[in-house]
Amino acid sequence: MPLINIHQLKAGGKTLENIFYREYRQSVCYLSKIPPKCEQIKVTAYPEKLKLMNKVQRNSIKLVTGHFFYGLHKEFDSDCRYITTLRKPASRLISYYYYLKESRELEISKVINDKLISLIDFVGLTSKDISQLEFSKSAAFELNFMLENGQSKFISGHNPGLGESRDNLYSYAIKNIANHFDFVGLTEKFDDSIIGFKRRLGWTSQLFYSKGNVTKTRPPIEDICNEVHQIINSRNSCDL
C-alpha cells in the first residue's frame, strides 16, 4: 500500500523527506525531482510523471512525496493512504516570501525582486495584481494556492481562484483527512509530529534530523507588523 505525502511548501517538508529516505530508501519516489527538473512544471502535471513509469516501477514505490493536490492515489492499482504536515498560515507565507527573495532562479522570485514587491504588498496580491505584474502562468498558478488557503486546497483536491474560497473547501479537506489520511503533523510541534509519524507508520529508523531548506534572511516572526498577519489570516480562514 503506497503512502502519499502531500508536501506543503514551507512547512518542514524537506526536513521530513530526509527522514523518509532513511526509512524507505530506494522505494521513495520524489515526484518533483523526476527529470526534467524544472520549476515550469505545474503541480497538476505530477500525475503524468507517474503514468510515464512502467507498472513494475510504480509497484515498487512505498512512499510518494511532492507538491501536489489530493487525488494522486488514482494513479495506483492498490489502495493508498495519505500524510502531510501543516503550518500556521502567517509563518508559512512569510517564510515563503523570504525564500522567494533569496532565490535568483524561480520565476516568481524574478518578478518580486525586479519590481521590489514588499512583504505587505505580496501577501495582499489579487488576481488582477498578478496579471498586471506579468507573472507567468505557472507562477500565477502557484501564487493562487500559496496566498489563499493553500494547505486546504492541497488536501481537499480543489483549487478555487483567489477570492473564491468558501467554507466547503474546509469541509472537503476535513473529510479527506478523516477518511484517507493516516497522520497529519504540525510544523510548530515538529518533534512531537515525528514521534507520531513513527508510531503510526511503524518506522524503525532513528529519528535524528537536521533542518532542510531553511530561509536564512527571514526576520523573526514577532518583528513582522500586525497588518501583515491580519491580511494573511483573513485570506486563510480555512487553513487556520
N, C-alpha and C positions, 0 to 999 in steps of 0.2 A: 504494500500500500504506500504509494509515494506521499511524502509530506511536502506541502507547498507553503513557502514563506513569502508573504507579501511584504517586501522590503520598502517600508515607508521612508521617503527621503528625509535625511537629517533627524533620524530617530534612533540612532545607535545600531542601525542595521549592519554597517560594515564591521563593527566590533563583533556582532553576533555571528556574522559569516565566518570569521576566523575560528570561532568555536565549532561551527558546523563542519568546517574542513577537518578538524581533528577527530570529530565523531564519525563522519561519513566518508571521508577521504575521496577516492575517485568516483564515488557514486553521487557526488554533489553536482548539480547542473546549475551553473551561473548563467542565466539567460542573457543578462546584459553584457556578458563577456564573450559570447559566441561570435566569431568573425562573421561579417566585418564589424569591428568595434567602432561605433560611430554615434555621436550624440544626435544625429539626424533621425535615428530610428524612433518611431513613435512607440509609446507604451503599448498601444493596442496591436502592434506588429509582433510582439513576442510570441503569441501562439503560433505564428507562421514559422518561427525558428524550430519549435518542437516538431512541426509537420515535416521539416526537412530531414529529421533524423529517421533512420530506419527503425523497425519495430524492436529489434534486439537492443539498440541503443536506448530507446525510450524505456524499455522494461528493466534496464539496469539501473535506472535512476531511483535513488532512495529519497532525495530531497531536491526540490527546485527552489531557487531563490532569485529574486529580481524585482524590478519596479513594474508591477502590472496590476490590473484590476482583477477582482474575484471573477472566476469563470474558467481559469486555466485547467481545472480538473476535467473539462470536457475533452481535452486532447489525450486523455489516458483511457485505456480499456478497463483498468482496475479502479476501485474506489480510492479516493484521495481525502486527506484531511489538511486543514489549513492552520497556520500560526502567523502571528505578526507581533510587532512591538509598536506601541503608541507613545506620543509625546504631547505635552501641553502645547496648544497651537501657537501661543506667543513665543515660547522658547524655540520651537521648531522653525517658525518663519523668520525670526530674527537671525538664527543661525544660518538659515538658507540664504538670506540676503548677503551676509558677510562672506559666506562660502562663494557666492557668485562674484562678489567684489574682488576676492583673492584670485579668481581664475582669469586666465587670459585666453582660454580656448573655447569655452562654451559660447553659443550664440547669444544667450540671454545676457551673459556677462559683458559681452562687447557693447551691447546697447546701453546697459546700466552704466558702464564706465565711460563710454564715449559721450553720453548725454547727461552725465553727472546726476543720475536719479538718486535722490536721498532715500533713506530708510522710510520716512513717513510717507513720501510720495509713492514708494514702491508698494507698501502694504495696502495702499488705497487705490491701486490701479484698477480701472474699469476696462471693459471690453473695448470701449471707444478709445481710451488712452493707449491700449496695447496696439490697436490698429494705427493710430496716428504716429506712434513711436516707431512704426515699421518693424516690429518683431516678426521673425519668420513664422510660418505656420506651425512648425514643430515647437518653437519657443512659446508661441501663444497657447498651444495645446497644454504644455507643461504648466504655464502660469495659471491656466484655468483651474487645474486641480491642486495647485500649491497655495494659491491665495485664498481659496474659499473651500472649507470642509474637505480638504484633500484626503484625509485619512478615512472619513466616512465614504467618500466616493470610491476609493480603492476597495474597501471591504464590502460595500453594497453591490459593486459592479455597475453602478450608474454614474454618469458624468454630466450632470446638467451644467449649463453655461453659468458664467459669473452673474450673480444676482438672481439666479433661478432655483437655488437650493430650497427645498421645502422639508417639512417635518418627516415626510415619508422616506427621505434619504436616510435619516437616523433610524427609522423603523426597519428599513431593509438591512442596514448594517447590523443592528442588534439581532435581527432574526438569523442572519448568516452566522454571526458569532455563536449563537445558541445552538445552531443545527450542524454547523460544518467546521468549527474551529476546535482544536484540542487545547490551545493555550494562547492567551494574549498577554504579552509583557508590557511593562511601563518603563520608559527611559528614566524617569525620575526615581524609580526603585529598581535599578538595573541589576544589582547583586541579588536581590530577592527574586527577581524575574528569572535570572539564570538558574537559580536553585529550583524554581518552579518548572522551568523547561526540563531540567534534568530528571526531576521526579515524575513528571507527567509523561515524558517521552522515553524514559528508561536509558538515558545517556550513561555511558560508562567511563568516558574520558574525564581527565581532571578539568576543573573549572577556572583555571587561571586565564587571564586575558590582559591585553593592552588595548587602550582605546585607539580606534582607527578613524581616519578621515576627520580629524578634529580641526575646526576653524580657528586658527591662531589669532586672527585680528579682531575677533568678536569681543566687544566690551562686555563687562558684567551685566547680567540681565537687569539688575537693580538700577543701573545707570541709564537705562532706556526710558524716555519720557512716558508718562501715563497715557498720553494721546495715542501713541503707537500701540500700546497694549489694548486700549479701548477699541481702536479700529480693527485690530486683528480679532479680538474676542467677538465683536459684533458681527463679523463676517464668518465666524467659525463656530456658530452655536451648536451645530450637530457634533462637531469634533469635541467640543467642551463637554 
